[in-house]
Amino acid sequence: MVLGLRRPSAARTTPLPGVDTGEESAGASRIGNVALALWLFLLTAAFVLLDAFTGDDLPVIPLLVVLPALTSVFCSVRQTTAVAAWVTAVVVATRIPAAGAFWDVLFLIGFTALASSLGVVACAARIRHATEVARLRTAAVALQRQILRPLPVLTRQICAHGLYEPIEEDRFVGGDVYEVVQSPYGTRVIIGDVQGKGLPAIGAGFAALGAFREAAVRESDIVAVADSVEDAVVRHNAFTAEAGEAERFVTALVLGFDGSDRVRVVNCGHLWPRLLHDGAASVVTLNRTSVPLGMAELGGEARAAEWIDFPPDAALLVCTDGVTEARDATGEFYPFDARLGRWADRDPDQVVEALRADLQNFAGGVRRDDVAVLVLTRPSDGADVSDVSEPSGGDAAERGRPVIVPRDRPPRG
């Protein structure tokens, strides 16, 4: 016995939280009803007049069958159906009164009806395909949003505000990743950018992210954390190579915060951090830059960490190249450091919002890469981090995720 189960239509159209599915736009018309009706009337009148001048020797009216085909590219199924019906009616109304053999007239009307129907079918197929692509793209973006934790994140050593905007076009979806983990050795942070685009890039990014979450809690040395992520990327590349996919590498910054005025950093071919302090923004020069994760065999030297200053009232900004390589309509790169200096005296969340709006305005709403930004500061005096769980128990702790208790919550007995 076979049961056919059909999902409710609402289940297919309800968007995922925080994700624009694009399914509605896939089936939407690019031409309004009024404009379409006006153009249809003008073209029909032109064809009728031209047919009157050419006479029966060269009938022009049958050429109206091209209109449903053109409409199917830009309009909805309903609009294409209306155009097909109109064209068929015009051909019937003009050919029946005309002199000619009965079978010739019947063939012409039948051909017009068939061609118009094919236009409607083509329109429905186009919309169905566009909807499926939008749904797949939505799934990829939703997967990114679900695995990357929401911002801001508060731990004992830092408060991480940030910005994460993935590209929602399927061929441009990238693998930007970030994570903030509370460990017995302080707070560990990673921000990375996977080489390439598409779902394979997301897979490599998630492999690096999972390895970081485990190593950040397990390893006492920040360099060992980076090495563990390196091993994970290498294993992922070996696995995907069996399926014929290209190997990927990941540029990344791995940072360790222990509550002091310095931060330990391992630079794996990534962009240098920016320090926001005393109303100014400056590039933090890193002298020990190693190859990206997944390419250690080509580096020749072991990865090394270095210390950078992190004054008490400063903010450390790290980002991916979706920020620095954004372009405007003329092809000019986004002047990141010049713009960042304007907001250096603002609060972290205000810096994030200003950067978001400025990037959107500069690029004219057109982006070609994921954007990930973290602004890292020390917790404010009003933040209660006294009950951040150690990673020794509980599901959240095992993943290295801090559990923050509000001040109005009574302490656990």
GIPEHU-V132775 format. One record per helix or strand of 2 or more residues. SS is the DSSP state (helix for helix, strand for strand). FROM is the first residue (numbers start at 0). LEN is the number of residues. Records with the same first field share a line. If there is no record, write none. Layout:
# GIPEHU-V132775
SS: FROM-LEN + FROM-LEN
This chain:
# GIPEHU-V132775
helix: 8-5 + 22-5 + 32-26 + 60-14 + 76-19 + 101-46 + 198-20 + 221-20 + 295-4 + 320-4 + 335-8 + 347-16 + 394-4
strand: 152-2 + 158-7 + 176-7 + 185-9 + 249-8 + 261-8 + 273-4 + 279-4 + 288-2 + 305-4 + 314-5 + 370-7
